[in-house]
């Protein structure tokens, strides 16, 4: 008798809404260069401080079935990437919620590091994926200041404190130290990918871990991703057509936005400009028309 009454009540719209709970997917977009918060031009950037509260909120959603990471990043600093990835794994384990990564235009270098925090990774056929390596780029200005008669004065305590100074000729000793650092970071990156992808990886270390990039279907073939799929269609087919996607993002009040804009115009510094150039160069490596 009780079962019949429950079925009848369940047909009433309001009661039905209360009884039948809608499954939810938390969506966190990781879009931009990976770098710590610094200066005023922080848009188009991924950093741990900004992403952590979004991840916390995503995993705590009621009726949560999964968290989807939508990634579009050419990479950046390894520490920020590792902090975010470790946080994702910790929350997934704590809340027993699976994580899916969906790669858009680019998931290269640190962008792919983030993707490996997911239990499953999906891209698009045209997604650029990989670049599992470490890079350091800069400029040498020693001839420029010489041509303009500029005298550079640097005083240090510690013989390596001015290592890789762009206004001095490049030193083989400095390069050797830098290469050693890069090698250590590269090993950390490789270990992370192997830990997360395991037996799915197909190919030798020389094939997969020398900084090469692939498009979607090639990345499927070598085991870097699990397939090519669009986020909503894939998760609806897996969970339910009625699944609700909850996008987590930062929101500012009107006054905060105005103040933020004013500060940006007033405090535009050389460091901010340099960061913008760095972001452009990182993206430009992968998105050339």
Order of alpha helices (4+ residues) and beta strands (2+ residues): alpha-alpha-beta-beta-beta-alpha-beta-alpha-beta-alpha-beta-beta-alpha-alpha-alpha-beta-alpha-beta-alpha-beta-alpha-alpha
